[in-house]
Amino acid sequence: MKIRFSRRKFLTTGAGALGAIAMPHLSRAADRPMVTHGVQSGDVTVDGGVIWARTDRPAQMLVEVATTDSFKNARALPPIAALPESDFTAKMLVENLPAGQDIFYRVRFRDLSHTAIEAKPVVGRFRTAPADRRDVSFVWGGDVAGQGWGINPDDGGMVTFETMRKHRPDFLLHSGDTIYADGVIPSEVKLTDGKVWKNVTIPEKAKVAETLDEYRAAHKYNFTDDNVRAFNAEVPIFVQWDDHEVTNNWSLSKDLPAAYKVRDISLLAARASRTFHEMYPMRESINEPGRVYRQISYGPHLDVFVLDERSYRGPNGANLETEYGPASYFLGPEQMAWLKRGLLNSRATWKVIASDMPLSLIVYDDATNKKGSEAFAQGDGPARGRELEIADILRFIKMAPIRNTVWLTADVHYAAAHYYDPNKAQFQDFEPFWEFVSGPLHAGTFGPNELDNTFGPDVRFIKAPGLDKQNLPPSAGMQFFGHVKIDGASGQMTVTLRDRADVALWSTTLDPKFA
């Protein structure tokens, strides 16, 4: 639902105009439709954003927005319904907000059948993008509750989210694997040192997700963590998906493991996609409902191009075609054309390309036997198969020319900085650029992965557990996130890779180039 109102009206409408909507009615606590999993905001731009919440029964979501935490001169928005069909979630796109402004919102739910019954509100905040050249700060990472490492109160829960929150970023760019739908979360995991990792558990996470309710439960499980809820209430999310929102390494050719009773990967993907869109505050596409790829403009210095590297790909495997074809698609023709148009038309200083998979790290579909490609990288040599799309994009960026592109990604569960140099590459028709890798935010640690020399990646930094220490728990401390700061005056971008203890592991500052 889209709500519009003028800036003047937003700033001048008094709380007294709210009338009965703003006055909570008394009822028994059990009768009140509660906010069950905190509040979220997302896809914030210069004049608006999306607000999300979930309740426990059919209800109306009531939202008030203000420019102060006192909610003086707040504005009440028309109610929207939260129904069983969406698992009682509701999200509202609020537009025409003042630029560069802290926006405070509070959400309550009112019983759909008994409108005199409503609960206490839950408060959140976000900052709209600046209209002028002010500083911008954001964090990024991916991979949450993977490899059986769930919420462990003895370890502080999902600690990385609290570490990121303390930086007061403008938003989180979530690079995917928001859940591990294919991963069981047991009550206990015995560690190599004899200690025991104890998870908070729910029945739905005792098996792989196959039904709508099981996919929904995996997302809601993460929202029960205190750190995650506190973070979500203060920091907007720009979210994309990768494979584990459905199942490991999925494509339409996926051969499902025996744990799945549902054998139709398309059906599983459809249920996972519906759930993903229910559970996050994303702007929805009218042209293609359920679309993940989109452009989010965050002021004069920054455009974020969020890619979808799952929905349009061809089958996993060798993908060694030397020409474009459906078997080698990764982004697909429509998304490729959209990305080129967006980059060409962007007037932002920096164009951040949010890729849910790294460009030149080899990820096997069959990791045990090291068979078949699951990623862009096809192995050393000239561009082929899925790499042809990347070669096309990089050539286009050079020829346009488009300045100041940076690629941000996660997926491989370690931190790295890659500098792409055409002088070291097999395919050389591109300008040098950076790709930064972070994560996991809360999952097992792996790597380092093999490098593919097609595009000439030069490893400038790497922090991985090493091949002899795979799948370390979050308590080992090797949980990583990236932090980006753009200086409003100079346009310089500083990228820092940090761990969950907030130690700055590596940093570089990039100077913008102008035509």
N, C-alpha and C positions, 0 to 999 in steps of 0.2 A: 504494500500500500504506500502511496506517495503523498506526503503532506507538504503543502506549500504555504508560506506566509512571508510577508515582507520583513525586511530588517527592522524598519521603523516599528511595525506592529509587534515584532518579537521583543524589542527593547522597551516598549511602552505599555504592553498589556499587563495590568496589575494582577496580583494573586487573588484579589477580591472578585475578579471576573470569573474565577474558576467555579464558584458556586459549590453545589453539592458534590461535584466530581472530586474535588480536592479534600473533602471531609470524610475520613474513614468512618464507617458505621460499626457499631459494636455488634459482635456476635460471638458465639462460642469459637474458640480457636480451631477446633476440628472442622468447623463449617467454612472456614475461610480458604479460598484458593491461594496457595502459597507459591512464591517464587522458589523453584526447587533446586536450581543449579546455577545461581548467580545471574549476573547480567553481562552482556557483551556489546561492544560496538565494533563496527568494521567498515572497510572501504570508504574511509573518510577523505573528503576532498576540501576544496576551498570554501564550499558553501553548504556542506551537509555530510551525512553519514547514516549508517544503518544501525538500529538499536534492536537487540534480541533478548528474549527471556523465555523461560518455560515454566508452566504451572502443572498442577497435579489433577486437573479436572477441566471439563468444558468451562471456559471463562472468557471474559473480555480483558485484554491488556490495556491498561491506562498508563499513559506516559505524559510526564511534565518535563519541560526543558527550560533552562535558565542560564544566564551568564555569570551567576554567583552561586556559591555553595549554600547561601542562605535561602535560595529559591525566591528571593524577592523579585517581583515582576515576572514570575514564571508563567509559562504558557501551557495550558492543557491541550493535548491533541485528541482528535476523535478516537474513540476506542476501536480496537480490532479484535477479532475472535481468535482464540486458541482452541483447537478442536482435536478430537482423537485421531483424525486422519493425518495430522502433522505431529502426532505424539505430544500434543498440547504445547508446541512451540509456536512462537509468533515473532515476526520481525517487521520493522517499520522503517521506511526510508524517509528521513527528515531533511528537507532542503531549505535553501534561502536563509541559512544561518550566517552570522557575521564571520568574516575571514580572520584567521590567526587568533582565534578566541577560544579560551577554555569554555567548554559547554558542559554543564551539569545536567544530568537527567535522573529521574526517579521513576521506577516502574512498580505498579501494583496490579493485582488481578482482582476482578469483580465477578462474582458468581453469575453465570450466564442466565440461570433461571430465577435467581433471587438477587436482584440488583442492589439490594440494601446490604448485601454481605460482601465485604472486601477485606483484604489483609493489609498489613503495614507495608510501606514501599521499601524497595532496595535501590540504593543510590549508585550511580556510575558517573564517569566523566570521560571526555575526549577533547582533543584540541583540533580545531579545523585547520586546514592548510593555510599558510600565509599567502596573501595576495602580493606582498612585496618580497624583497630578497632578504629574508630573515634566516637565521640558523635553522637547520633541520637535523633531527637525530632519530635514528631507528635501529632496531635490532632484528636479526634474522637467525633462523635455524629450523631444524625439523626433527622428526623421529621421537615419538612419545609413547611410553609404556610398551616398549618392544622387548623381545627375547625373554618374556616372563618377569621383567623387572617392573613391578607395579608400584603402588603407593605404599611406602614403608614408613609409618610414623616414627619408628626408632631412628631412621636416617633423616628425618625432617621432611618427608614427603618429596614432592618434585621441586627440589631446592633451586634449580636453575631459573625457574620462573620468578622467584623472589629476588634473585640476584639481578635479573634483567629489570624488574620493576623499579629497583632503587636508582636506576639510571634515568628514570622519567622519560623514556623514549616517546616520540610522537606516535609510533606504531610498531607492531611486530609483523614482519614478513615471514609467514609460516610456510616453509618450503616443502611441506608434504609429509606423509606418514604421520598424520595427526593421530591415528590409532593403528593398532596391529590387530585387524579383524581376524587374521589367521593365527593369532598367537594366544595360547592359554596363559592365564595368570594363576599360578598355584598359590596355596596359602604359605608355603615355605620353600626356599631354595637353599641348599647347603653349599656354602662357599668353600673354596680350596683351603682357606686357613682354619676350617673347622667351625667358623661362625655360621649363623643361620640368618638369611634375609627373610623377613616376614612381611607378606603382602596383605593389604586389605583386599578382600575378595568379594565377588558377586557371582551368583549362579551362572549368569550368561557368559562369563569369561572362563568357564570350565571347559569350553569347547570352541571350535572355530565358529565364526559368525556366518549364518546362512539366511536367517529370517530377518525381516525388517526390525523386529524388536531386538534381535541379537546385535545387529549393526548399531542400532540406536544406543543400546546399553554400553557398547564399547566407548562411544563418545561421552556418554554421561558419566561413565566411570572416571574419566580424566577430570571432569568438572567437579567431582567430589573432593578433589585435593584443595586444601586451604590456600596454598600458594597460587594455584592456577586461577581460582575464583578471585582472589585479591588482584592478581595481574589483569584478568579480563575486565574487571570493574574500572581499571584506570588506563589501560593501554588498548587502543583499537587493534584489530587483526586484519591483515591482508592475507587471505588463506588460499593455498592451492593444494591439490592432492597428488599422490604418487601411487605406488602399488598396494601398500598394506591397508589402505581404506577398503580394498576389495579382497585381495589375497596376494601372496608373494609373487612378484615378477609377472603379474597378469598381463596377458594380451588375449585377443579373441581366439587364439590357438592354444590357450593354456590347457595342459593336461592336469586336471585337479588331483591332489593327493587323496588317498583312501579315506581320510578323515571327513571328507565331504559327502553327505548324502545327496545334496543337490548337485547334479553333475553338469548343469548348464551355466557356463561362465557368463554368458550374456545376461541371464536372469540375476545372478549374483551381482554383477556390475551395476545393473539397473537399480537393485535394492540399495546397494552401497551409495550410488550417486544420489538417490532420493534422500537418503539419510544424511549424507554430507551437506546437502543444501538446506535441510531442515535445521541442522545443528550449528550453523555458522552465519554470522551477519554479513552475507554477501549481497551485492547488488545483482539482481537477476536480469537475464537477457530476455527481451520480448521475442526477438528473432529466433533464438534457439534456447528454449527453457532447459535448464540444467547445464548451461555452458560454464566452463571454469575459466577459460582464457579471457582476459580483459585488461584494459589500460586504466590505471589509477593515477591521476595527476595530483601531485602534492606540492603545489606552488611553483614559482618560476624556475626553481633550481632542479626539480625532480619529477620525472615521469617513471612509473613502474609498469613494466609489461609482464603480466603474470601469464605464464605458459601452461598448457595442458599437454603433457607428453604421454598420456595414457589413452585417451578416448578415441584417437584417430590413427593410432599406430597399426602397422602391419604385424604379422606374426613374429614372435621372437624366434631366433635361430641364427643362421649364418648371415642372411641379409647382404649377400655379396654382389647384388646387381650393380652394373656400371651405369645404369640410367634410371631416372625416376620411374617409379611404378608402385602400385598399391602395396606390394610385399615389402617395400623398403620405406614406406611412410613412417614418420615418427610424429611430426606435427600435422601433416596433411596439407593439401593445397590451399584450403580456405584459411586456415590459421597462418600459413606462411604469407599469404597475400595481406592478411590483416596486420601481421607484424611489420611487414615492409611499409605499408601505408602509415602505420602509427609512428614508426621511427622517422620516416621522411617528413611527416607533418609536425613532429614534436619540436617545440621551441624551448624546451627545458634545457638547462645546462647539462644535466646528467640524465642518461637513459639507462635505467637499471633493468636488465633482462632477468626475470626470476625464473630460473630453470629448475625443475624438480630433480633433474639428474645432471651430473657433471658431463662436460663435453668430451673429455679424453681419458677418463678412467674406465678401464675394462671391468664390466660387471657381467658375469656369466649367468645365463639362465639356469644352467646346471652347475652350481658352484662346486659340488663335490668332484665332478669329473672334468670341470673346466671346459664345458661345451656350450656353444651357442651364445649369441650376444643378447643381452637384455637392455643394453644402453645404446647411446650413439656410437661409441667406439667399436670399430670392427677389426682392430689390430693394426700393426704398423703397415705403412704403405700409402699409396694414393687414396684419395677420397672414394668411397664406394658405399653402396647400400644407404643406410640411414645417414651416413656422414655427408651425402650429397646435399641434403637440406641445409646442414650447417655451412658447407662450402658456399652454397648459394646465398645464404644470409650474410656471411662474412664478405663475400665479393660485393654484394649490394651495398653494405655499409661503407666499403671503401670507395665505390664508384659514385655514390650519391652526391657528395660525401656526407657521412653522418658522424659527428664528433661525440666523444665522451660516452662510449658504451661500456658498461661494466656488467659482468655476469655473476649472479649470486645463486648458490645452490647448497644442497645438503646431501642426504641419501646414504652416504658411505660410512657414516658414524666415526668420522675423525675430522680434524681441522687441517686446512691446507690453503696455500696461496699459489696460484699458477699464473705465470706470465707467458702469454702466447706470442711467439716471435716467428714471423714468416721466414727468417733466415735459417731457422732450425727445423722448419716444417717440410713435409712432403708436398702438401698443398700450400702455395705461397701467395695467393692472390688476395691478401687481406692486410689491414693495418694492425700493429700490435695492440693487444688488449689484455685486461686482467680478468681472471675468474677466481672467486673466493668461495671456499667450502667450509661450512660449519655444521655443528650437530655431533652427536645426538643431544637433544635437550633433556631427555630422560629415557635412556635405553642402553643396551649393551654396546660396547665399543669394539670396533673392528679395524682392519686395514694394516698397512697401507695397500691400496690397489695398484695393479700394473698400469703403466702409462702407455698410451698409444701416441706415436710420433706424427700422425697425419697432420695435425695442426701445430706441432712444435711446442707443446707445453714445457715450460721450464719451472721446476718446483723451487719456489723461493722460501717456502716454509711448510713444514709438515709436523703434526703432532698426532701420533697414532700409537696404539698399544704394542705394536709389533706382532709378528706372526706367531710368536710363542705365548702371547697373552690375549687371545681373542675372547670376546664377549665378557669383558669385565663389567661388574655391576656399577650402578651410579655411585655407590659409596666409595669406589676407587678414585673418584674425582675427575675422571676423564670425560666430562660432559662439557660441550663447547657451544658458544654462541658468537655471532658476529655483531659488531657495533659500528655503525656508520654515522659520521658527523659531517655535515656540509656547512661550511662557513658562509654565512649570509653575505658578507662583504666581498670576499675574494672568490667564492665559488669553489674553493678547495674541498676535496673529499678526503677524509681520514677514515681508513678502515682498520679496525682493531679486532683481533681474534682473542677471545677470553674464555676462561674455564668457569665452572660453577662457583668457585671460590672468589671470582672476580679478579683473578690474576690476568694481567695483560700479557699474552704470550707472544704476540707479534703485531706490528703496526706499520702502516705505510700511508703517506699522504700523496694524493694525486692532484696535479694541477690541471684545470680545465683548458681545453684547446678551443679556440674560436676561429671561424673562417676569416 
